Every structure is written in C-alpha cells, then in structure tokens.
Amino acid sequence: MASITIDNVIKDYGTTRVLHGLNLDIREGEFVSLLGPSGCGKSTLLFCVAGLEPISEGQIRFDGTDMAQRSSRDRNIALVFQDYALYPHMSVRENIAFPLKRLKVDSSTIEAQVKWAAETLGLSALLDRAPSDLSGGQRQRVAVGRAIVRNPAALLMDEPLSNLDASLRVHMRTEIKRLARDLGLTVLFVTHDQEEAMVMSDRIAVLSNGYLQQFAEPMEVYRNPANRFVAEFIGSPKMNLLPASDGKVLMGLRPQDLTPANAADAPDAYAVTGNVALIEPAGPHYFLDVMVNGQMIKATANEIDGLGQGSQVKLTAPSHRVYRFDSDSGVAL
Amino acid sequence: MTAVETEPQAIPRPKRSRRRNGRARPPLFAYLATAPTLLLVLLVVGLPLAYSIWLATHKSNPITKKTTFVGLDNFKTVLAQDSFWNAFYRTIYFVGFSMVLTTVLGIIMALVLNKAFRGRGFMRSVMLVPWAMAPVSIGVLWSFIYAGDIGTLNGILHDLGLGFLATPWLGNNTRALNLVALTHVWNQTPLTALMVLAGLQSMPASLHKAAMLDGAGPVTRFFQITLPWLKPTLLFVSIIATINALMAFDIIMIMTGGGPGEATTVFAWLGYVYSFQFLRFGQGAAMLYILTGLSFLLAIVYVLVLSPRRRKARTAAVATTPDSTAQRIRRPYSITPPPPRDPVLSPRTRAILSDIGFRAMVALIFIWSAVPVLLLVMMSLTPASDLIRTPPSAIPSGFTLDNFKAVLFPDGGTTSVQARRVPLSLMNSFIIGVVTVAVALAMAPFAGYVFARWPRARAFQAGLWAMLFTRMTPALTLVLPFFVIYRTLGLIDTRTGMVIAHLSILLPLVSWMMKSTFEGVPKSLDAAARIDGCTNFQMMTKVLLPVIRPGIMAAAIFGFLVSWNEFLFAMILTSTPDSQTITVVLSGFLQQARFHEYGPMFAASVLSVLPPVIIAFVFQRYLVQGALSGAVKG
C-alpha cells in the first residue's frame, strides 16, 4: 500500500482545462471518495492517477515518488472499471490470474493467490465460468478479485456500483469497505452518489467543474460544508436556500433540521411560516413542501396531525443548524 | 451475495413469451409482406438453379440437340480429369494466398485506422476505394501496370534506371498466379479491414486499460485481448473472404484469361471455359456445383475451428455468498512487483518514435490504396502515344483531355468503335442500377422486417437459408440458365433482362441487409405504432420505414454499386451496345484494343470508377453500414 499525493495537478484537453490545480494528500490505507456530478473531472483524475491519462502540469506521487515517468503498467495500480472490463474470452480463474501471469509469478503461487481471492470474495464455485455466465454482482466481484490478487499500491474504483440494482449496491458498499479495511487498502473511489460516499469513505473530496470544493471527513462535509455547492450536493433531499433580508446572504436549511414548531424549541430558534402544498410520506417521517414567501421549501415532520394541503404551518430549525453563504461567491460564512 | 442476486436466466422464462417471440404462427400480414420477395427470389434464383441442376445431370448432343439423363456421370467425368485437379490445387493456393494476406493486411489497416488522428475519415475513404471499384476496372488497371513492353511497372523501373529488371510480369506461370492473387487481395483487403474495424470499435475501451494496468504491454495486449475479441469477426471475415476468393472470376478473365497456359486457371474460370467455350454445359454445371460444395465445406471447417469453444454446461445455481462474519483468510503470498524498469528511451522519445512509425503506416496505406488509382487517372490524362513508348516510361510527356473527349462525345475525333460505345454504356449501367435498386427496395424492406421479427418461423427460416445459399453459389451457375431462358423469352440484350438478372443478386442481398437493420429496431416501436392506431401497413410506412431510413440509404447505395460493378451477367446476357454496361465495354477494349485506344480505355476506366469513388468519399458512412449489414458483396 502507498500514500498518494496529488500536487497541483492540471489537466487540459486541447484548450479545455478539466482539472484546475488539484491538491489531495491521501494517506496509506485510507478510503477516499471523489464525489461530484458527471463532468466534474473525478474520473479524469482517477485515470491520471492510474497513468492512463497524462497530466499537463503538477505531480502525482506514490509514497513520495513522482510517477510522471512511469507508464500505467509500472505503477502497480489496480482499477475496477464501471463496466468491470472482464476479459470476455477468459474464465473467472484466468481473469483473476491475468495480472499475476504478467508478473511472471510461478504457477503454484498463482493458484494459491487465486484461491485466496476467490474464497475472500465467495467466487470459488464460479472459477471455471465465463464472464458472460455471471450476474452483474458476480462480475463486479470478479473485477475486485482481479484487483486485489496482487498487492496493488492503491485500489482505484470508477463508479463500480452504479450498474448494480439498489439493494445489491447497498450490500456491496459494506462488503467493499470491509475488504478495504481488512486488507489495509488505499482506495480511491469515484462516485456521483453522495450517500455512497458518505457511508464508505474515511474522507470525501468533493469536485465541481475541475475544482476541489472540499476535502474532509464525511460528517464534516455534511455539517460544515465549505460552500453552497457542497451544501446542496450533500444530503437528500437538497438543502433549502432562502435569501436573508439583506440580500447578501443565503440561509441554508436542511429539510431534516426544519420541523413544525413545538414547545421544546429554543427561544433563538430560526422560524418561518408558510402554507403546506404537499405532504409526502417517506416511512420514518413525512416530507412537507411548504410555500414560504413564494418559494417552495422542504421540511420534515414526524406527525402530520392537523396538517393538510393549504394549512398554515410554522417551521423552526435550531440556530446552530442554519448555514449561511455569501450570495455572490457561495462561500460559507 | 444476497438473496436478491439471481443467477442469470435462472428464472424460467414464461412459455407464452417465448412463443410470442418466434414459434407462434406468424400473422397473415407476415406472409403477405414476404410473398413478393420470396416469389421473385424463387423465380430469379430458384428456377435457374433448378435448371442448372437439370443441366448437371444431363448430357446433350449439340448436333442432334438430344439430351439424355446421365445421373452423376458429369460429376464423374469432371472428377476424372487432370485439368480439374490442377485447377483444384490452384484454387486452394489462390484461396490460401488471399486469405492469409487479406487477413494480415486487413488487421493492420484496421488497427491503424482505428486510432484517432487528423484525416482519419479521409484515409478510411481512401482505404475503401480499391474495394468499391469494379473488378473489371481493377483488372484493366493492373494488367496494364504489369504489362510486358509498355507496362507502368516496367516504365517506372526504366525511369529509375533499373530497366534490366523489367520483365513481362504476367508471363511467368507462378508469378502470374501470385500477381493475380495479389490483385484480388488488393481488391478484397478493404472489406476485411472494414469488418475488423467494426469489431475493434465494438471493443469496450476499458478492456485495454484494464490490461495495461494488469501489466500487459502492447504486444501482449494485441495477442491476449484484441485477437480473442476479434475471433467472431475473423470467423465471419474468413468465410466471406474464402467465398469471394473461390468465386473470383472478373479479375482473372480480364488480367490473364486463365493463362499463360493454364497457370491461372482456377475453378471458377474452368467452369466458365467448360460452359461457354467448350459448350459442355453439363460438365460445366457439375464443376460449379462442386465449387459450391467446396465453399460450404470450408465455411463449416471455419465454424468448427474458430467458433468459441463451449464452456462446461452451466452448473446449478450455487451459493456464492461470502460469509461476512467470518474471519478473513490471510493473503497466502504477498506479491510485490519487481522494481519498475528504467525505460531505455524516455517517454518523450518513445512517443516521438511511435508517432513517426504511425505516420509511416498511414503513408503506406495511402500508397497501397490510392497510388494505383492515381496512376490510372494520370494515364487517362496523358496522350495515348505516351502509353506505348519504348522503352516505357511512367513520366507523362504532357496532359490532355483528348481521351475523355473521345469517350464522352460522339464526334470526339476518334476512330475507335469501342470508345463510341462508352456514353451509352454509362447510361445503361446507371439506368439498370437505379431501376434494380428501386425494385429491390420496394419489396425487400417488408421481407426483412418479417425475417427480423419472426426469426424462428419455419417458412421464413427456409427463405433465409435459400438466400444464404444463393450467396454460396457462383454467379456462373445462374448465368447459363439465364442465358437459355432469356433466349426463349427474347430478353437477351435488353435492359429489362439486365434488371431481372441483377435482381437475382440484389434481392437476397438487400433482404438480408434489411433484416439486420430491423434487428436493431426495438419491438416496442411496433407495439407503440399499433396502440396508436396504425394498421400493419401504416406501421411500416409511417413509423418503421422512416426510422430505418439510414439503413435503406445504405442498401440503395450499396446495391447500386454492386449492380454498377457487375460484369458476368452483363457480359453473357448482352450482345450489342444497346444494353451493354460500362464493365462490358471496358472489357471489350482489352479484347480488341489497338495501341491508339489505350488512352480512351483509361478514360473509360476512370469514368467507370468515378461513381464508386464518389460513393466511398461522400457516402462513406452508408457504404460502411451497407457493407457491415450485408457483408456479402463479392
């Protein structure tokens, strides 16, 4: 395992700059997610780390060694692709053994390693199958097996869960996190799913338009978003943004923090009043769409006794859960 | 890993849905839609084939005109002849030579043209030109390049001061066979390259990236990733290339006429000689059926050798859930990679070197594909006297449009009979091509739709197989029955007759292309059109046909090209300039040309390759699509 330093990395495609001087210090054995909407540069950064894309300026260092002169085959990197990239004409066994064969490892070692990887991932019964005979989840595990069968300096994952169905995805993220912890892997995990990033990562790097917005632990990103973009991107449903009276500040309120007023509210609690437009039952609670001063905002309620469409409601949020952003720059105040 | 994850296809599909997909009896509409196509195919392919089978099993006395049934005697006679076996071995050599060379060159071209570089679209068009040209034009071009006294190749050698190397290139037995095969390779390689290119483009980019990260270098990746990925493509390419090599006729007829001696007499040519020179119709037909059998046999061999090996039958669903609570087993070995090698060349130097190598490859493809055609254009623009200089020279003494005047204007100042036939023949080729395509496109899309939607219905399967069979049958087998039938019906030497004859090629071809096209149209579109109130016919005309318009365009362009380039039917079924096509007139030049007619001949050649070249450059996309969905042009 290695630490990865991304030092002022710039990437241009022709005249278009897609990465604007990124800096990230990833510790050995750390699980880091690159999170952002599509087109933000997260996969590009991943491919740059893997050496599949050259960088235009800056340095990428593994354990302090500059990688500029190393082609991807010399970087000892493992990458799990979004479409898994299993070799279609090879069996599961041959797929997993492929990187070891390239290292000219002797066959008994290969056999033992493949056996280990297959047992670790529950693939032992599938070793002689072709990738086309596997389900999506099984293919995904073969791709992971091929990645961990040697000791990669780092495991890179490019949206590896996006092609799985919802419940399998939730299960696999736990599995991958456990595996990474048990093997002490340095993981760089690309995703556009903020919940996935929250659950899995030690730290999250939020990217937008090729700029790093924030790089911090998951709850830090959630509770102390560096700017309006991070605040809106993290958390579901999206944070409400209301202009403050002076017009220079935007108030941010997470729907989960905004509830109908009750007696236990602190005296300094933030409060707004509006009319209920829609009530959405969501299981543990209800979401309320409330019209406040011509703007629709979302709130949460545990009970909706006495509430109906059109009824007036007073919503409050604890004052320490009210975020403030500069309305021009979007920076958190 | 969890209960939700299911084995693929582990759930038995409900029976009803499977029946709906194919086995169910197709509606009346389906039969009506295919009827015109199938009937016409039966008429223009089935009938002549039946007649040729009759010929192969009968013996006729040309003097008494009496025919007697002789069973398989014709086959026995043919098999007992030395000339048959000599031609057989020559054919095997010819096929092997073309197969190896088209595959190797085609893969190289495809690999180069798959890379992104400026001018790639242009280079792809350039690459296609030798394949889009009529084999007759190709034969004319290369036979002049290789010609003895005045050939271009010898001219170039003289110009370079290497005159002592000059020789009649087609005069030596082995060399003649090799050069004819090479010319065939020149013609066919673009088809292989095109199909390999399509195979490369369907390869997910992540595959090579994954292999790179797994430590595989370029050579390993080519053999371990690219080649296995291309295996199905190469199987298909091999079958097509073999059939095309077995049936190669036009080029041989134009370049060598089977000679010198019998040096280039391959099967197809021998069948022609037996039928139309010796007039032993029965033996000729027998020979051509043996050729058909051979192409089937080879197709089967390829399928056996190249088709993906079946893995073990799938075992029942197995529990594959790793026990999340179990202690993980330790990694048995810690595999650390060797310290990274210091590269001999810096990445920058290596990038520059590979860039130079790549440009050289592009240049080579250009030289291979375009230079012979440019030579043709140059020769058509030089004074006719340049072409017969001794010692020969490839450097023109000047440029003139006289040759084009001679072939384009009735009073072009030429005494050449053949040159005067060119304008009408161009017109004939154009009319025949357009009408044939129009007739085929009026019927085939409907048949193609039914073939795509009810692939398992027996009646349609039979129709499809019949069409595939026509592809495996040499056109020579059909041409003799056509000749006899046409003589009876008075269709010889008419454009109508030519349209019908070309339909026997185009109708199966276009139906097949339309089937492939419709297979890419989701069935939900049919359902949507019906739910929105369309009748079956409206569904076709208002929804589906507009959707597949690019496919129809491709079929039209491709079909026109096939008709324009066709030579054998046109040669046998026409006798006067009234209905002769450009390919026939062009071959006529070679047979009776005197020295002063070479100029007009090259001008006519240029005119004959003009439509194919325009198509290759302007309609490249459609041409490629047509080639890939039909993939059957000779």
Interface residues (C-beta under 8 A of the other chain):
Chain A: F47 A50 L52 Q69 R70 S71 S72 R73 D74 R75 N76 I77 A78 L79 F81 Q82 D83 Y84 A85 Y87 P88 H89 M90 S91 F98 P99 L100 R102 L103 V105 T109 A112 Q113 K115 W116 E119 T120 L121 G122 L123 A125 L126 D128 R129 A130 D133 L134 S135 G137 Q138 R141 R146 V149 R150 N151 D165 S167 L168 H171 M172 T174 E175 R178 D182 L183
Chain B: M1 T2 V4 E5 T6 E7 P8 P204 S206 L207 K209 A210 A211 M212 L213 D214 G215 A216 G217 T220 Q224 I225 P228 W229 K231 P308 R311 K312 R314 T315 V318 A319 T320 T321 P322 D323 S324 R328 I329 R331 P332 Y333 S334 I335 T336 P337 P338 P340 R341 P343 S346 P347
